[in-house]
Amino acid sequence: MTSIHWLLAQRGPNSPANKWLNENPAVLGLIAIGIGILLIFAGLNNLRTGVTRNKLGMEFRGGIAQFSGILRVLIGVAACGFGLYKIFAG
């Protein structure tokens, strides 16, 4: 974990960054939509090629690659849904 991630993680729910995000939910929504879109494209790429890699770089083919692709697409759709909710509902 990088030092900036550690620093933000150690500040807790009352940190200035979290307060700012609570005051500006559209920014949080846009971040979630961006992450969701990346996950959707990664999942669709897994489904198209039939190959996926884990965080250690090991390559998987077949059923596990297909399952990983479907899971990434579903999580991406959920992240986009959360982002839209934060933008419109606040």
Secondary structure as UniProt FT lines:
FT   HELIX           3..11
FT   TURN            13..14
FT   HELIX           16..23
FT   HELIX           25..49
FT   STRAND          51..53
FT   TURN            55..56
FT   STRAND          59..61
FT   HELIX           63..89
//
